[in-house]
Amino acid sequence: MSDHACQTGAGRSTRRRAYLWFWILVAVAVLATGALSSALTATPSPLTGLRVAASGLILLGSLTFAARVMIALERARRRARRTQT
C-alpha cells in the first residue's frame, strides 16, 4: 500500500473488500465441503462422479484463494506496522 493510499483512506476500502472476499471464499469452501460429503455418500454413477469432481475443484479453488487473500492481508498488516514505528 502506498503512502498516498494510507493518507487518503483508500487502503481501508481495499482492506475491507479483501476481508469480505475472504469470508465469501470461506463460506463457499464450507458449502463445497458439504456438497462433496453428500456426493461421496451417494450411490455410484457418472453423475455422482461429476458431483464429486466439481465440488472437489470448487473446494480446492476457494481454499486456495482464501489462503492467498489471508497471506496478502497479513503482509499488508505487517508492512503497516513497520511503517508506523
Summary of the structure (lengths in Angstrom):
residues: 85
radius of gyration: 18.4
end to end distance: 16.0
largest distance: 60.3
contacts: 208
relative contact order: 0.14
helix: 91%
strand: 0%
